């Protein structure tokens, strides 16, 4: 066994030998939890102010603590702080640096708290801020979608089910489906943030503290809306991390679906859209290639976010109350999820508004595949026929069109009437794809005026909600 360099730990009073060097490295988290340094110092400053208010430390001691913490914060922000694996984590590193700077008073700062409630508080401060940043990026993307949709309320394209041409729609309507998914993602994150914004500090290790602390005051200083009701739960709860990861997974699932559509649409088989060159790459061997790498990578990155969610669920499923060292493993999946989501949203916020639709190709595709078959069935229903009978008639007419390589609108009136004498000359206005799109003017429909109304309403709500 190799012993670590002899250096007093802040907790080593009951130990008789130094920590094994491998164990020291294996159990340390400072290599990744240093990301929480600013939040840790923010929480420590609030805790110090509370200790002063409760007459646990003096006003001069408070001033000395705050000055020391401010100096350490500046060193960290400037990249001048020396992190030590021997000090295990972000908390111990900062506390040791404070003690070295202001003397024995630095050790007093930990009065009335534990690393258990300290890390839970740091995580909530971190995640609260990251959720705000993610929501801000979502709103940027939502605005870009609205801007693009507004210019394409009359750009006709085929709508699909089973990836088969189903009915004609406008491109703006399809974009607004993306908007709807993303708007739900923002709503979920807003709700998640409410549960993140609950302060565990004051729970100490698991049972609270005997010092006369003022948790409400600390919560006010840190901007928390509430304080955790149960100290056992407060230090061991990671529901808020898991809930955020679930919200992030839903978001990434949506981005992945959009990516799949963009990948298909840029292929020669569809050729519906073009992505700006800056979001694509070429091939090392095939000079003609323009690969949609950004959508492909976003589609792939959804897997790592899903994996982080599963990792966190598995991490927590077997833990007894209260805090366990297992919880050290919650940070890397969380940090990776935050970084991945922000990167993907940043790419989409620039890429999506710059999609270039190929209107002629979209229109041509919508004019094939018998996309107005349902309109013909609806026409017969309005003439008094039961829908199932109308469905059968139109199915036979589609078969005729397939045999003659003609769309429904290209069949003669005689051919149409051969299946039903209810069909008259006026039928062709219903077989026209522009008429088909315009007829769906109810709320939620694809008619251009309806889509414009949906865009205006969405823009108003987005502005209202900041």
N, C-alpha and C positions, 0 to 999 in steps of 0.2 A: 504494500500500500504506500502510495506517495502522499505525503502531507503537504497541504497548502502552505504557502509562506505564513509565518506566524504574524498575525495581525489581529488585534482585538476585534471581535464582532460586537455589535451592539446588543447581542442577546446571549453571549457565550458564558455567562456567569456560572451556570451549573455544569458546564462541560469540562472534562479533564484532559482532552486531547484535541489537537487541531483537526479541522475538517479535511477529509481526503481531497486531494487536488481534483480528481475527476468528479467527485460529488459536488464540490464547490462550483465547478464549471457546469455540471449537469443541472443543478438546481437554480442557477442564476437566471434571471430574466432581464437584466439591465440591457442586454444587447437589442431587445425589442421594446421593452416598456419605457425606455427613455423618451419615447414619443410622447409620453404622458407628463413630461417634466413641467411644462407650463401650467397644466391643470393641477398638478401636485402642489406647486408653489402657490397657486391661487387658493387652493383649499387650505394650505398651511397658513396663509396670511389671514384668511377668514377665521380659522380656528384660533390663531393667536389673538385676534381682536376680541373674540368671544371670551377667551381666558382672561383678558384684561377687564372686560366688562363685568365678568363674574368675580373680580378681585382675586383671581388665582395667580395672576402675575401683575406687576406694577406697570404703570404707564411708561416709565423710562425703559423698562425691560421690553415692553411691546415695541417701542420705537427702535430699539437695537435689533430685535428680531426682524422687523419689517425691512430695515435697512440692509441687513445681511441677506435676507431672501431676495430682495431686489437686485443686489449685486450678483448673486448666484444666477438669477434669471437672465441678467444681461450677459454673463459669461456664456451661458448655455446658448442663448440666441446668436451670439457671435462665434460659436463653435470653439470656444476656448476652454470649455469645461472638460476635465479629465474623468471619464467614467471608469469605474473599477468593478470588475467581475467579483472580486473578493467581498465587495459590499452588497452583492446580490442583486439589488433592484434599484429602481429610480428613487424610492423613498429613502433607503439607507444612504445612498450616494448623496442626496441633497442634505439629509440630516447631518451626516458626517462633515460635509463641506461647511455647513452652518456652524457646527461646533468648533471646527478648526478656525473659523473666522471670528466668532464672538465668544468663544470659550464655553464654560460649563452651562451657560444659559441656553445654548443650542439644544442641550439634552432635555430641557424643561418643556420644549415645544410639544413633545409627544404626550404630555399630561392629558389624561382623559380621552385618549383615542388609541387605536391599534392600527397596524398595517391592514387589518381585515376591513375595517370601515373606511380606511383611507383609500385603498385601491378601488373599493366599490364606488366611492365618491368621485375619484379621478375618472373612472370609466364613464360615469354618467355625465360629468362635465364635458369630457371629450366627445361622447356620442351625441349629446345635445347639440353641440356646435356643428358636428359633421352632418347631422340631419338637416340643420338649417342651410348648410352649404349645398347639400344634395337637392333639397327642395328648391333652392334658388336656381340651380342648374336645370332642374326639371322645368321650371317656369320659363327659362330662356328657350328650352327646346319646344315647349308648348307654343310660345309666341312664334317661333319659326314655322311650326306646323300650320298655324292659323294664317300666317302671311302667304305660305305656299298654296294652301287650300283656297284662299280668297282669289287667287289668280287662275284657279282651275275649276270653277264651279260649272263650267260648260264643256270641259274636256272629257269626252266620253271614252270609257274603257269597259272591258268586260268585268263583271263580277264573277267570282268563282265559288263553287262548292265542290268538294272532293278534287280540287284543282282542275275541274272541268268547267268550261264556260257555262254560266248559269243565266244571268240576266245583265242587261247593260246598266251601268252606273256612271257617275261622274267621278273623276279623279279626286276632286275636292272631298267628296263623300267618303272615299276610301281613306284619305288622309285624316278625316275627322274620326274615323274608327281608331286610328292610331292615337289621336288626341284623347279619346274617351278612355283608352287603356291607361295612358300616362297620367291622366287626371285622377283616376282611381289610385294609382301608385302614390301620387302626392297626398291624397286624402289619408291613405293608410299610414304614411310616414308622419303626417300631422297628428294622427291619433296615437301612434307609437311614441312620439315625442312627449305627450302628456304623461305617459307612464315612465318614461326615462327621467322626467323632471321631478323626481322624488328623492330627497336627501337621506342617505344612510348614515352620514357622519354623526357621531355621538353614540352609536351602537357599540363602539369599542370592539373587543375581540368577539363577543357574542352575547353578553349579558348586560351591556350598558356600562356605566361608570358611576362610582360613588361621589365624584366631584360635582359641584352644583353648576353644571353646564347649562347653557341657554341655546338649545337646538334651534328654536324658532329664529333667534337672532342670526345664527350661522347660516340658516337657510335663506334668510332675507339677504344677507351679504352675498351669497353665491347665486341668487336668483332662482332658487328652487321654489316650486309652487307648494310643496308639502314636505313633510318629514315621514320617514318610514315608521310604521306603527309597531313593528316587532323587531327587536334587535337580532334575534336568531335568523330570521328570514332576511333581514337587511344586509347582513354580511355575506350570506351564501346565495342570495338571489342573483341569477343571471338571465331571468326571463326577458329582461329588457334587451339584452344582447341577442338572444334567440329571436325575439319578436322583430327586432330590426333586421336580422339576417333573413327572416322569412319575408319581410317586406322587400328587401333587396333582391331576394330570389324571384319574387313575382315581377319586379321591375325588370330584372335581367331576362326573365322568360319572355316578357313583352318585347324587349329590344332584340332578342334572338329571333322571334317570329318576324319582326320587321326586317331583320337582316336576311332571313330566308327569302322573303318576298323580293327584296332588293337584289339579291344574288340571282334569283330566277329572272327577274325583269331585265337585268343587264345582259343576260345570256342571249346569243343569237336566236335561240328558239322563241323567245318572247320579244326581245328588243323593244321594251316599253319605255325604258328610261336610260339616261346616261348619268354617271356620277363624275364629278370633277376629277381631273387627273390626279390632283394632290391627295385623293383618298384611295388611289389604286396603285398597283405596281405591275411590272412586266415580268416576263419569263426569261430565265437565263439561257434558254435554248430556242424558244419560239418567239420570234420578234413581233409577231402580230398580236400577241396576247395583251389584254388589259384586265388584270385580275381585281375583283372587288375585295381587296384584302381587309379593309376596315370592317365591313359587315361580316366577313367570314370570321375575323378575330373576335368581334363582339359576340357572335354566335358561339364561338368556342369558349370565351371567358365566362359565359353563363354557367358552364360546368364547374368552374372553380368556386363560384359563389354558392351554387347548390351544394357542393362538397363541404364548404365551410359550415353551412346550416346543419347538415347531417353530422358533421364533426362536433358541433356545439351541443346538439341534442344528445349525442352519444356520451359526450363528456359529462353531462349533468345527470343522466338517467339513473346512475347507481350511487350517487353521493348522499350520505347521511348528513343531517344538519350538524355543525354549521359549516364554517369555512374549511376547505380541504386544499391541499397543495395542488390537486388536480386543476383547480381554477386558474392556475398560472397559464394553462393551455387555452384559455379563452381569448387571449389578446391577439395572437398572430392571425387566427381566422377572422377576427373582427377587423383588425387593421387592413388585412388583405381585401376583405369585402368592401370596406369603405373606399380604398384606393382604386379597386377595380371598377366599382360603380361610377365613381367620379370620372375616371378616365373614359369609360364608355359613353357617359352622358356628354362629356366635353366633345368627343368625336362626333356624336350624333347632332349636337347643338349647332355645329358648323356644317356638317354634311347634309342633313335632311333639308334645310331651307334652300340648298343649292342643287337639289335634284332637278334634272332637266327631263321632263316627260316628252316622249316622241308621239305627238298627238295623232299623226296619221297612222302610225302602227297600232296605237291603242284603238282608234276608231275602226280600222280594218279588222282587228281581232274581234271587236264587239259585234261586227256585222256578220260574223260567221258563228257556227256552233249553235244556230237556232235559238239565239238569246231571247227572242221575242215570243217563244212558244207559249209561255205563261200568259202573255198579253192576249194571244189568240184565244186561249181557254177562257180568260176573263171576259173577252168579247162575247163568246157564246153563252156564258152564264148570264150576262146582261140581256141577252136575247131570250132568256127563259129556260135554258138548258141546265140540268144539274151539273155541278162541277166535275164529278167523276165521269159522266158521259162526255163532257167537253174534253176532259183529259184524254180519254180514249181516242176521240176524233183527232185531236191535235197530234197525238202519238202516231197515228196512221199517216197524217200529212207530213210529219217529220220523216217517216220512213220513205214516203214518196220523194221528198226533197233529197234525201241521202242517195236514193237510187238514181236520181237525175242530176246530182251534183248542183242542186239549187238551194238557196236559202228560202225560207217561207215567203218572204216578200217578193221572191222571183217566180213563185208559182202563179200560174194564170188563175183568173177568177173561176174558170170552169173546173180546174183541178181542185180548187178549194171547195167549190160547191158540190163536187162529187162525193164529198164526205158529209156535207151538211148544207141543206138549202137555206139555213138561217144566215149563212155568210153572204154579205152583200158587198157592193163596190166600196162602201166606207171602211171595209176591213183594213185596207192598206195603210190608213193613218195609224192604226194600232200596231201594224207590223213594222213601222218605221222606228228605228232605235231612239231618235230624238223625241218622238211622241211617247215612246215607252218610258223614257227617263222623266219627261215632264209630267206624266200622269201620276207619278208617285210623290204627291205634294203634301201628304200628311206629315205631322211632326215625326222626325226620325227618318223620313224618306230621302230619296236621292235626287228629287227634282232640284234644279239649280236654285230657284228662289228659296226653297226650304233649306238647302245647304248654306246659302248666304245668311239666312236667319240664324241657323245654328252657329255659324262662325261669329256673327255679331254678338249673340248671346254669350258664347264662350269667352269672347274677348272682354265683354263687360264684367263677367264673373272673375276673370283672371286679374283685371285691373282692380276690381273691388277688393279682392283678397290679397292684394299686394304682391 
